Amino acid sequence: MRRSDQRRDAVFACYQRDVTGRPLVELLGGARPFTRELAEAVDAHREELDATIASHARGWELGRIAPLELNVMRVALYEIEYSEDVPDEVAIDEAVEIAKKYCGAEAPGFVNGILGAIVRERQGNAVQ
């Protein structure tokens, strides 16, 4: 199974956790190792990821962001922040593709805008 598919599966596991309240461990029953690792890591860093997303979602409260879109961004942001083997552009592109396929018409631009702003800010801080 491709990493893209496993990212999507991690997004859906995190989304299902939010929507159904079922434990993540139950939702990841037969998941591939990368899917499980990614979903568990996103869950462990959830508060930090949400704070970063919220600070860049100008005019949007976190609670107003659709749960699927929020989890798409959480997974991508986790990879941007913590996965040295995944270039930022790849994490953003994967997130936008998932949003195009599974979210509303406005979602890909929204996801791209927030993740892009986070990466630009990080790169600006790294230069200083």
MODELLER restraints for C-alpha pairs under 7 A, 6 or more apart:
rsr = mdl.restraints
at = mdl.atoms
rsr.add(forms.Gaussian(group=physical.xy_distance, feature=features.Distance(at['CA:4:A'], at['CA:94:A']), mean=6.83, stdev=0.5))
rsr.add(forms.Gaussian(group=physical.xy_distance, feature=features.Distance(at['CA:6:A'], at['CA:34:A']), mean=6.52, stdev=0.5))
rsr.add(forms.Gaussian(group=physical.xy_distance, feature=features.Distance(at['CA:6:A'], at['CA:35:A']), mean=4.90, stdev=0.5))
rsr.add(forms.Gaussian(group=physical.xy_distance, feature=features.Distance(at['CA:7:A'], at['CA:35:A']), mean=6.21, stdev=0.5))
rsr.add(forms.Gaussian(group=physical.xy_distance, feature=features.Distance(at['CA:8:A'], at['CA:98:A']), mean=6.72, stdev=0.5))
rsr.add(forms.Gaussian(group=physical.xy_distance, feature=features.Distance(at['CA:9:A'], at['CA:35:A']), mean=6.26, stdev=0.5))
rsr.add(forms.Gaussian(group=physical.xy_distance, feature=features.Distance(at['CA:10:A'], at['CA:35:A']), mean=5.04, stdev=0.5))
rsr.add(forms.Gaussian(group=physical.xy_distance, feature=features.Distance(at['CA:10:A'], at['CA:36:A']), mean=6.90, stdev=0.5))
rsr.add(forms.Gaussian(group=physical.xy_distance, feature=features.Distance(at['CA:10:A'], at['CA:38:A']), mean=6.24, stdev=0.5))
rsr.add(forms.Gaussian(group=physical.xy_distance, feature=features.Distance(at['CA:10:A'], at['CA:39:A']), mean=4.87, stdev=0.5))
rsr.add(forms.Gaussian(group=physical.xy_distance, feature=features.Distance(at['CA:11:A'], at['CA:71:A']), mean=5.55, stdev=0.5))
rsr.add(forms.Gaussian(group=physical.xy_distance, feature=features.Distance(at['CA:11:A'], at['CA:72:A']), mean=5.65, stdev=0.5))
rsr.add(forms.Gaussian(group=physical.xy_distance, feature=features.Distance(at['CA:11:A'], at['CA:75:A']), mean=6.38, stdev=0.5))
rsr.add(forms.Gaussian(group=physical.xy_distance, feature=features.Distance(at['CA:13:A'], at['CA:24:A']), mean=6.84, stdev=0.5))
rsr.add(forms.Gaussian(group=physical.xy_distance, feature=features.Distance(at['CA:13:A'], at['CA:27:A']), mean=5.95, stdev=0.5))
rsr.add(forms.Gaussian(group=physical.xy_distance, feature=features.Distance(at['CA:13:A'], at['CA:28:A']), mean=6.76, stdev=0.5))
rsr.add(forms.Gaussian(group=physical.xy_distance, feature=features.Distance(at['CA:13:A'], at['CA:39:A']), mean=6.89, stdev=0.5))
rsr.add(forms.Gaussian(group=physical.xy_distance, feature=features.Distance(at['CA:14:A'], at['CA:39:A']), mean=6.27, stdev=0.5))
rsr.add(forms.Gaussian(group=physical.xy_distance, feature=features.Distance(at['CA:14:A'], at['CA:71:A']), mean=6.35, stdev=0.5))
rsr.add(forms.Gaussian(group=physical.xy_distance, feature=features.Distance(at['CA:15:A'], at['CA:67:A']), mean=6.22, stdev=0.5))
rsr.add(forms.Gaussian(group=physical.xy_distance, feature=features.Distance(at['CA:15:A'], at['CA:68:A']), mean=5.63, stdev=0.5))
rsr.add(forms.Gaussian(group=physical.xy_distance, feature=features.Distance(at['CA:15:A'], at['CA:71:A']), mean=5.92, stdev=0.5))
rsr.add(forms.Gaussian(group=physical.xy_distance, feature=features.Distance(at['CA:17:A'], at['CA:23:A']), mean=6.26, stdev=0.5))
rsr.add(forms.Gaussian(group=physical.xy_distance, feature=features.Distance(at['CA:17:A'], at['CA:24:A']), mean=5.91, stdev=0.5))
rsr.add(forms.Gaussian(group=physical.xy_distance, feature=features.Distance(at['CA:28:A'], at['CA:36:A']), mean=6.22, stdev=0.5))
rsr.add(forms.Gaussian(group=physical.xy_distance, feature=features.Distance(at['CA:42:A'], at['CA:74:A']), mean=6.55, stdev=0.5))
rsr.add(forms.Gaussian(group=physical.xy_distance, feature=features.Distance(at['CA:42:A'], at['CA:75:A']), mean=6.14, stdev=0.5))
rsr.add(forms.Gaussian(group=physical.xy_distance, feature=features.Distance(at['CA:42:A'], at['CA:78:A']), mean=6.16, stdev=0.5))
rsr.add(forms.Gaussian(group=physical.xy_distance, feature=features.Distance(at['CA:49:A'], at['CA:74:A']), mean=6.03, stdev=0.5))
rsr.add(forms.Gaussian(group=physical.xy_distance, feature=features.Distance(at['CA:49:A'], at['CA:77:A']), mean=6.83, stdev=0.5))
rsr.add(forms.Gaussian(group=physical.xy_distance, feature=features.Distance(at['CA:54:A'], at['CA:61:A']), mean=6.66, stdev=0.5))
rsr.add(forms.Gaussian(group=physical.xy_distance, feature=features.Distance(at['CA:54:A'], at['CA:62:A']), mean=5.69, stdev=0.5))
rsr.add(forms.Gaussian(group=physical.xy_distance, feature=features.Distance(at['CA:56:A'], at['CA:114:A']), mean=5.92, stdev=0.5))
rsr.add(forms.Gaussian(group=physical.xy_distance, feature=features.Distance(at['CA:56:A'], at['CA:117:A']), mean=6.98, stdev=0.5))
rsr.add(forms.Gaussian(group=physical.xy_distance, feature=features.Distance(at['CA:56:A'], at['CA:118:A']), mean=6.93, stdev=0.5))
rsr.add(forms.Gaussian(group=physical.xy_distance, feature=features.Distance(at['CA:57:A'], at['CA:114:A']), mean=6.25, stdev=0.5))
rsr.add(forms.Gaussian(group=physical.xy_distance, feature=features.Distance(at['CA:69:A'], at['CA:99:A']), mean=6.76, stdev=0.5))
rsr.add(forms.Gaussian(group=physical.xy_distance, feature=features.Distance(at['CA:69:A'], at['CA:103:A']), mean=6.79, stdev=0.5))
rsr.add(forms.Gaussian(group=physical.xy_distance, feature=features.Distance(at['CA:69:A'], at['CA:107:A']), mean=6.76, stdev=0.5))
rsr.add(forms.Gaussian(group=physical.xy_distance, feature=features.Distance(at['CA:72:A'], at['CA:95:A']), mean=5.74, stdev=0.5))
rsr.add(forms.Gaussian(group=physical.xy_distance, feature=features.Distance(at['CA:73:A'], at['CA:95:A']), mean=6.67, stdev=0.5))
rsr.add(forms.Gaussian(group=physical.xy_distance, feature=features.Distance(at['CA:73:A'], at['CA:111:A']), mean=6.41, stdev=0.5))
rsr.add(forms.Gaussian(group=physical.xy_distance, feature=features.Distance(at['CA:76:A'], at['CA:91:A']), mean=5.10, stdev=0.5))
rsr.add(forms.Gaussian(group=physical.xy_distance, feature=features.Distance(at['CA:76:A'], at['CA:92:A']), mean=6.25, stdev=0.5))
rsr.add(forms.Gaussian(group=physical.xy_distance, feature=features.Distance(at['CA:76:A'], at['CA:95:A']), mean=5.99, stdev=0.5))
rsr.add(forms.Gaussian(group=physical.xy_distance, feature=features.Distance(at['CA:79:A'], at['CA:86:A']), mean=6.58, stdev=0.5))
rsr.add(forms.Gaussian(group=physical.xy_distance, feature=features.Distance(at['CA:79:A'], at['CA:91:A']), mean=6.38, stdev=0.5))
rsr.add(forms.Gaussian(group=physical.xy_distance, feature=features.Distance(at['CA:80:A'], at['CA:88:A']), mean=5.28, stdev=0.5))
rsr.add(forms.Gaussian(group=physical.xy_distance, feature=features.Distance(at['CA:80:A'], at['CA:91:A']), mean=6.45, stdev=0.5))
rsr.add(forms.Gaussian(group=physical.xy_distance, feature=features.Distance(at['CA:92:A'], at['CA:112:A']), mean=6.53, stdev=0.5))
rsr.add(forms.Gaussian(group=physical.xy_distance, feature=features.Distance(at['CA:92:A'], at['CA:115:A']), mean=6.51, stdev=0.5))
rsr.add(forms.Gaussian(group=physical.xy_distance, feature=features.Distance(at['CA:96:A'], at['CA:108:A']), mean=4.97, stdev=0.5))
rsr.add(forms.Gaussian(group=physical.xy_distance, feature=features.Distance(at['CA:96:A'], at['CA:111:A']), mean=6.37, stdev=0.5))
rsr.add(forms.Gaussian(group=physical.xy_distance, feature=features.Distance(at['CA:96:A'], at['CA:112:A']), mean=6.16, stdev=0.5))
rsr.add(forms.Gaussian(group=physical.xy_distance, feature=features.Distance(at['CA:99:A'], at['CA:107:A']), mean=5.85, stdev=0.5))
rsr.add(forms.Gaussian(group=physical.xy_distance, feature=features.Distance(at['CA:99:A'], at['CA:108:A']), mean=5.12, stdev=0.5))
rsr.add(forms.Gaussian(group=physical.xy_distance, feature=features.Distance(at['CA:100:A'], at['CA:108:A']), mean=5.53, stdev=0.5))
